[in-house]
Every structure is written in C-alpha cells, then in structure tokens.
Amino acid sequence: MSSNSDQEVWYVAYGSNLLTARMLAYLEGCTENSLWGPHRGAKDPTFPRDDRKIEIPYPVHFGGYSKRWLGGVAWCSHNPLSDGEPSPVGRAWRITRDQLADVVAQENRKDTEEIFLPDAFPKSGDATQTNNGPIDLLISLDPIDGIPALTLGSSEPPSPGPPSSSYRAVLAAGMSEMGLTSAEIAGYLSVLEAKA
C-alpha cells in the first residue's frame, strides 16, 4: 500500500451497500451464517466517519445472476446517462483508502494485494482499472467537501436480469435508512427493474 493509505475517500455505493449492515460486512467481517455470506472484513474495521445520500451520474442496472442473491444485482458502467434518464441513488461512505482497497478486493473475491489503486485518483469523470475481476473500474465523481469521491463499476457489465425479492428488499432498506419515502423507493426500484 502507498504512504497515503490513511487518506480519506468517499466510497459511493449504489447496490446492497446502501444498507449499513451490508456495508459493515466488508469492514468488520461476518460468517457464513450471515445474510451476506462470509466476508473476511477490512484490516481496519473502523466504522465509516460519515455518510450521505448523493446522485450518481452514471447508469445503474440490474443484471447477471448472483448465486448468493438468486437473481440479478446492481451494476454500474462508465457511460453517460441517456437523455432523460434519472440519476441513480447513491450512498457515500467516508472511509480510508486502505478500507476502499479492502472493499474492492472483497467485491471481486480477491486478496487486497491483488488490487491496484493509483497514487493519485483520476479526475472527476475518469476511471481506472483496479483488477481483472468483474467489478474492475474505479470511477471518480466530483469531490465531496474536498475529499475524493469514487464509485465502483464494470468495464463489461452483464446482460440485464431481474433481482430477487431479497436483494430488492436490501436496497429498499438502505434507501429507507437514507430518508427516502416509500413512494420514492418504489419509484426508483421500478426504474431499475424496467431495465432488467
């Protein structure tokens, strides 16, 4: 890891990591008996210093098939939003650079040593490849309070596929934590499901 391993970043989630309990699985770890399955956790399990709701300027869709979730999951690509397409809901978690590397690694079922994070993050709107797994892109967003903000994407997202009710429920619970109303949550999920 680089000398700036304690650098603060905003990791912007858009899928199941909208939910606090799910996000903490990547930081604190959990066992096979958890809803998320086993996670080794991060070297630094410190709780995120802050979080907030933001909009993501890239398209998100349900796709592929997760054996854990028994359906499609959320994917983001490094493409512009279509005209009139609403911005996806994101939750920015204020963590450290090292914690981000651990999250990226676990998302791809890799050791953290296999993940590449550049010494300087790309400028807003640019992306860099972090590994050869399915979630291989680190996409820079506009900084938040002067701190780099980044989301994870795929250079080859899978074909659309509908989510399971359990995955949908986790996203809904995460958005509820962020203060979205039931109507707002239903509307957002219906937009994603229309593309699945």
N, C-alpha and C positions, 0 to 999 in steps of 0.2 A: 504494500500500500504506500501511497505517496505521503509526504510530510504534512500535507493538509488534510489528513484523514478525519480530523475533528471539524472540518468546515461544515457549516450548517447549509442544508439544502431543503427545498420543499419538494417532497415526492408527491406527485399528483395522481391519485388513484381514480379509477372510473368503473371498476368491476366490483368483485366481492370485497375488496379492500376499502370500500366506502364505509364498511362496518368496523367499529373499533375492535371488537373481539377477534375478527378475522385478521385485521392488520397486526394485532399483537401476537398472533401465531408466528409471524415472521420475525418478530423481535424477541419474544420471550420463549418461543418453542412450545410444542404440545405433543401429545402422544397419539398413537393410532386410534385411541378411543374418542378423540375429539371429532367434532363435526367436520373439521378440515383435513383430518388425517395427520400423520406425523410430520412435524417440522422441527428442524434442529435449532432454530432460533438464531439470533444475531450474537456476535461476540460481545456487543454492547446492547443489553436488553432494555436500556433506558426508555421510558415512555416518551412518545413524541412531545416536544416542547410546546406545540400549538397545533391547531388545525383550523381549516376554514373551507367554506364552500366556494368553488370557483367554476368558471366555464372553460371547457377545453376546446380550442379552435381546430380540432381535427375530428374526423368521423369515427364513431364507435359503432360496432355492430355485434350481434350475437352470431357465433359461428363455431364450426368444428364440433367435436364431441368429447366431452370430459367423462372419463370413467368414474371419477370421484363425484361429479355432479349429475351424471346421467343425462347430459344434454349439452347444448351449446353454451359457451361462456363469452364474456365481453373481450373484444379485440379492438385495437386502435391502429390505424395506418397513418403514415406520414404523407397524407394527401390533403388538399384543401377541401373544406366543406362545400357541398353543392349549393347552388343558389337557393336560398330559402330554407336550407336545412338547419334545424336548431342546433345550437352548441350543446354538446353533451355535458352533463353534470359531473363535476369532479370534486374530490375532497383532497385538499393539500395538507400533507402531514409534514411538520417541521422536524426533521431528523438530521443525522450527520451523514457525511459522505460514506463513512465505513458502513453505517447501517443501510444506506442505499445499496451499496455493493452486495450486502448480505441478502437484501430483498430480491435484487435482480437474480442472484445466484439461485435462491430457493424457488423463484418463479420458473426457472429453467432446469431445476433438479441438477444443479451443478455445484461444485466446490467454489467458494468465493475466490480462490486463487485463479480460477478459470475466467473470471470476469475482468474486462478492461474498462476502466473509467479514465477518460483523458484528464491530464493535469488541469487543463482549462476547459470548462464545459463549452459546447458550441453556442454561438449567439442565437438569440431567440429566432425560432423558425427553422433552425437547422437540426440535424440528427447525426448521431454517431453510432456505429455498431459496437456493441459491448461483448458479444459472444456469438456462437454458432447455433444457439438454441432457437426455439420458436418465437420467444419474446426477445428479440435481438437488438432493438433500437432504443436509444436514449434520446428523447425528443425534447429540446429546450423550448420552454414557454417564456413569456415575459416575466422578469424577476418580480418577486413579491417582497415588498419592504426592503428592496436592495439585495435580496438573497436569491440565488439561482433557483428556478422552478423547473422541474423536469417530469415528464411522464414516460411510461414505457410503451413501446409499440412494436409492431412486427413488419418486417420488410415483405413477408409473404403470408398475410393473414389467411386463415382457412375460409372455405366457402360458407355462406350463411347457414345457420342451423338454429332451431328454436331452443330456448333454455328450459331446464326443468323447473318445476314449481318451487323446489327448494332453493335453487340458485336465484330465481326471481325474488323469493322472499328475503334472501340475504341483502340483495340490492335495495329492496324496499325498506328494510330495517335500517340500513346505513343512511339512506336519504331521510328517513324519519328522524334519525339522530341529528342530522344537519338542519332540521327545522322545516323540511318540505311538508306540505299538506298532503293528505291522502289523494286529493284530486291531482295535485302536481306530480306526485309519484306515479299514479296510474297513467297520466298523460305521457310522461317521459318513457315509461316502460312500453307503452303501446307504440311509440315511435320506433323504439329499438326492435320490438317484435315484428313490426311491419316490414323490416328489412331482413328478417331471419328466414 
